[in-house]
Each structure stands twice: as C-alpha cells, then as structure tokens.
Amino acid sequence: MRRNTIAISGTIGVEKHEIIGRLMDEVALNLKYPVSTTSRAPRVGELNGINYNFITPDEFRRKILDESFVEYEEVFKDHFYGTEISEFEKPDNNFIFEITPEKMNCIKQRFGASILTIFISPISLEKLRERLSLREADSNTEIESRIIKAKQDLSYAKYSDLVIYNPLDGSKKYIDEILNAAHDFLFKDNSVILEDEIEGINVIGKTILEIEKLAQFSAEGKYLFRGVTALFKCKDTREHQGQRISPDAHTISSGYLIRLVENDNLTDEAAISYLMLLLTEARRQFPSQYVGSDLEVLSDIQHNGGATCLIDFSKNILTSLWFACQDNFDKTGFLYIMDIQKALGKGTLVEIEYDEDRSIDTLLKELQGRDLQNSSPHFYLWYPKAINNRIVRQDSVFILGLNTMVADNDAIKVIPIHVTAKKKIKNALEQYFNISESTIYNDPVGFAMANAKLKPIHNKTI
C-alpha cells in the first residue's frame, strides 16, 4: 500500500533543500526521503541502500523498460539517477522528495491523490537576480542564463497543487504555509480538523464528534485518555516485541526512562535503582509529607513535575484534550486513547488495587519476570486514591512499568489534533468548561506556574 508523498519543486535559489529539511524535522509528519537509484560506482564511504541503491547501467536500462521509475535522468553516458516506485511502497512512513519542474505533471498523473506537489517560486525574477548576485559565485552571463532557466521552470508551476512564493528577504513565514499544507494533506482523513465557521461551545461538540468517528468507540468500551502537544522522537530504541522501537513511532515514555536515556544508563536494573534512591531521598528530606506507600509517594512526586515510572492518563477526555492543545500551536497535537478491556485482554496490562502497598522494586521485578516469560513488555494499571488536588482535578489514572509504551491499533489509538484546531479547542475548554492551567494544576505550585513571568495575563488567572 502506497503512503502519502510530498513532492517539492521550484526554481533555483528558493531554498528547496531547507524546506525539505524543515518538513522532515516535523516528527509528526513522519516524512522520509526515498533512497535514489544510480548506475554510477559507489564513492568512498557510500553504502548501498543508505546513500543510494547502486546498480549497473544495464540493470538501470532494464528498470526503465519495466517502468520501475517515478522519474530518472541520464546525467552523462551510463550515469543514470532515478527514484524507483518501490521506494514509496515501504510501510510506516510518508515520503518527501525533490523533483524537477518539467516532471511535475507526470508525477501528479502517476501518483494521483496520494501526492501533494508544491512549487516554490521566487517573489519576482528581479529578487532572484539580486540573490544570485549576492552569492558572488557566478558571472553576469551565468546569472542571466540561470534567470532564463528560472523563467522556463516557472511555466511548469501551473501543474502543481500549490504555489508558494519565497520573498527572498530572509523571512521564513512562507514556510508556515507549506507546513500547514503538509498537515492538511497528510492528516486530512484521520485528524480533528475544524471548519472556520465553528465557534463557541460548538468547537467542543464538533471535536468530540470527530474523535468519536475516528476512534470508533464501542458502547460497552472503557477508555483512558492522554494528550500531548506534539510528537517528539523516541530516544528509547530498545527492542519491543522482538523489534527495535523506531524513533518516529508513537511512543509514551515515563519520565524516569527519559531521564535515564539522557544519562546513557537505560537498563532495568538502573531504572529500579533510580526509583529506590528517589523514594529514599524524598522520605529523608520530607518525612512528614511522604508517609504513604511507594506508589503514593511516587504519584505525588510525579504530579509535582518529578521523573518517575508513572505515566499519566485520565478518565476525562476534556482534560486530556486540554493537554493536547495547551501550547506548540505550530505542531500537530495528539490524543492517545487506550481501550482498557482490549489491553487487559491481551494480557500485557495488569490491574493492581488502589491501596497497593508492595514496594516499587517488588512490583517492577514481578513485571520483569512477566516480560521475560512472554517476550513482550507488561504494564500495571493503577487507579490512585485522592492523594493530592491534581490527581483529583485531572481524574488521573497511572500506567507504570519498565518499558516505553508503543501505541498500536489494538489497545491505543492515536488521534491527531490539527494545528489549526488546537487554539480554538483550548480557548473553548477554558471558557466553557473551566479547564485551564490554573485549574488543572490546582495547588499553590500550580498557581505560581500559571503566573510565571513569561505567562500572558488573563483575568481568570488572577
């Protein structure tokens, strides 16, 4: 099955490579540059399948006859370069690549609705001439030759889905247009997108209807929710069910795993040792505050910003929506929906009692044994008592274990929240449901956070 593809084209001097790099840096878009095929010999340090797919000139010609290429050219005798169709049929990624303007229409016809073609044009040829002159690398004759070529390239812009004008003045605002177009294209069928005319409390009603459609809730289902404002690369690349975790996968990591990765010390033994030391130090410094079980102490540390083995979920979809939309308004947010019954049915999720008092090392070593027996990560599901205000206000439920969770279609569904919808949803939640930073973090520390020096001033805050 072919994934979606973005093709970037344009004239010389319009920052096409920078644009492609910026789009590939947007982790949520999950874009990969296809590996090109060439008939030239590998250079020193080049690896087959990584830098290029290296084949002989005769093999390349056979592939041309078999119509195996999306596009190709012979740079000089027996030196071919091209991109094979098979590159775009690899699973788990969307794709982005650069094409020459004259191939725009051909590519569009071949890929149809699964490709977005974007042509980058200079704001004017005069501005382009100025930019080329500033390089001081070309003579006036060479510059004029490039301008003539740019005029020819501009004649192909009409075949693209979208023409974006680079002002060539150093500003990067035009890239936002490209990012929005990429988000619209890649998430058009599977994300929460709100029409411009949707306003007020209808924003939440429409959002919930969209989520319900995408998540396909069952009437008998029991669900937990988690919202994140953006997707970041997973640094825990240990094996998961026999395969290494892709850095671009939708993963949910607890804070202590992230902390251990940063210190290059990610092992089960280091994780358990870290938690035991954390608990010992917390009880030593705050003996009157931390008198409960290990889980109770860790949950309080967690909700005050500490890195523990607990992963926050919520029984409240609106609270989780607020977390998905609270900031990073230029990035896609995500709502993770865990189907508890499916997760328990798979046997990898184990519910423990609300008053569980076993030590954390005992609990995690038990999970470690389950992991080794079944060759897959296991997690505990824990509904805590009303330990602090935040747990109550956020309807918190915790998942804990020794591993990073990897979202899948069976137990955890991923619902993207489009960049254009995030601010609308956040504002509606604050206005109509009283869900905001000051109410989500309903304690003195949260109040101080909501009124920090870089925070905007709202009447509801103070």
Rosetta blueprint (number, residue, H / E / L):
1 M L
2 R L
3 R L
4 N L
5 T E
6 I E
7 A E
8 I E
9 S E
10 G E
11 T L
12 I L
13 G L
14 V L
15 E L
16 K H
17 H H
18 E H
19 I H
20 I H
21 G H
22 R H
23 L H
24 M H
25 D H
26 E L
27 V H
28 A H
29 L H
30 N L
31 L E
32 K E
33 Y L
34 P L
35 V L
36 S L
37 T E
38 T E
39 S L
40 R L
41 A L
42 P L
43 R L
44 V L
45 G L
46 E L
47 L L
48 N E
49 G L
50 I L
51 N L
52 Y E
53 N E
54 F E
55 I L
56 T L
57 P H
58 D H
59 E H
60 F H
61 R H
62 R H
63 K H
64 I H
65 L H
66 D L
67 E L
68 S L
69 F E
70 V E
71 E E
72 Y E
73 E E
74 E E
75 V E
76 F E
77 K L
78 D L
79 H E
80 F E
81 Y E
82 G E
83 T E
84 E E
85 I H
86 S H
87 E H
88 F H
89 E H
90 K L
91 P L
92 D L
93 N L
94 N E
95 F E
96 I E
97 F E
98 E E
99 I L
100 T L
101 P H
102 E H
103 K H
104 M H
105 N H
106 C H
107 I H
108 K H
109 Q H
110 R H
111 F H
112 G H
113 A H
114 S H
115 I E
116 L E
117 T E
118 I E
119 F E
120 I E
121 S E
122 P E
123 I L
124 S L
125 L H
126 E H
127 K H
128 L H
129 R H
130 E H
131 R H
132 L H
133 S H
134 L H
135 R H
136 E L
137 A L
138 D L
139 S L
140 N H
141 T H
142 E H
143 I H
144 E H
145 S H
146 R H
147 I H
148 I H
149 K H
150 A H
151 K H
152 Q H
153 D H
154 L H
155 S L
156 Y L
157 A H
158 K H
159 Y H
160 S L
161 D L
162 L E
163 V E
164 I E
165 Y E
166 N E
167 P L
168 L L
169 D L
170 G L
171 S L
172 K L
173 K H
174 Y H
175 I H
176 D H
177 E H
178 I H
179 L H
180 N H
181 A H
182 A H
183 H H
184 D H
185 F H
186 L H
187 F L
188 K L
189 D L
190 N L
191 S L
192 V E
193 I L
194 L L
195 E L
196 D L
197 E L
198 I L
199 E L
200 G L
201 I L
202 N H
203 V H
204 I H
205 G H
206 K H
207 T H
208 I H
209 L H
210 E H
211 I H
212 E H
213 K H
214 L H
215 A H
216 Q L
217 F L
218 S L
219 A L
220 E L
221 G L
222 K L
223 Y E
224 L E
225 F E
226 R E
227 G E
228 V E
229 T L
230 A L
231 L L
232 F L
233 K L
234 C L
235 K L
236 D L
237 T L
238 R L
239 E E
240 H E
241 Q L
242 G L
243 Q E
244 R E
245 I L
246 S L
247 P L
248 D L
249 A L
250 H L
251 T E
252 I E
253 S L
254 S L
255 G H
256 Y H
257 L H
258 I H
259 R H
260 L H
261 V H
262 E H
263 N L
264 D L
265 N L
266 L L
267 T L
268 D H
269 E H
270 A H
271 A H
272 I H
273 S H
274 Y H
275 L H
276 M H
277 L H
278 L H
279 L H
280 T H
281 E H
282 A H
283 R H
284 R H
285 Q H
286 F L
287 P L
288 S L
289 Q L
290 Y L
291 V L
292 G L
293 S L
294 D H
295 L H
296 E H
297 V H
298 L H
299 S H
300 D H
301 I H
302 Q H
303 H H
304 N L
305 G L
306 G L
307 A L
308 T L
309 C L
310 L E
311 I E
312 D E
313 F E
314 S E
315 K L
316 N L
317 I H
318 L H
319 T H
320 S H
321 L H
322 W H
323 F H
324 A H
325 C H
326 Q L
327 D L
328 N L
329 F L
330 D L
331 K L
332 T L
333 G E
334 F E
335 L E
336 Y E
337 I E
338 M E
339 D E
340 I H
341 Q H
342 K H
343 A H
344 L H
345 G H
346 K H
347 G L
348 T L
349 L E
350 V E
351 E E
352 I E
353 E L
354 Y L
355 D L
356 E L
357 D L
358 R L
359 S L
360 I H
361 D H
362 T H
363 L H
364 L H
365 K H
366 E H
367 L H
368 Q H
369 G H
370 R H
371 D H
372 L H
373 Q H
374 N H
375 S L
376 S L
377 P L
378 H L
379 F E
380 Y E
381 L E
382 W E
383 Y L
384 P L
385 K L
386 A L
387 I L
388 N L
389 N H
390 R H
391 I H
392 V H
393 R H
394 Q L
395 D L
396 S E
397 V E
398 F E
399 I E
400 L E
401 G E
402 L L
403 N L
404 T L
405 M E
406 V E
407 A L
408 D L
409 N L
410 D L
411 A L
412 I E
413 K E
414 V E
415 I E
416 P E
417 I E
418 H L
419 V H
420 T H
421 A H
422 K H
423 K H
424 K H
425 I H
426 K H
427 N H
428 A H
429 L H
430 E H
431 Q H
432 Y H
433 F H
434 N L
435 I L
436 S L
437 E H
438 S H
439 T H
440 I H
441 Y L
442 N L
443 D L
444 P H
445 V H
446 G H
447 F H
448 A H
449 M H
450 A H
451 N L
452 A L
453 K L
454 L L
455 K L
456 P L
457 I L
458 H L
459 N L
460 K L
461 T L
462 I L
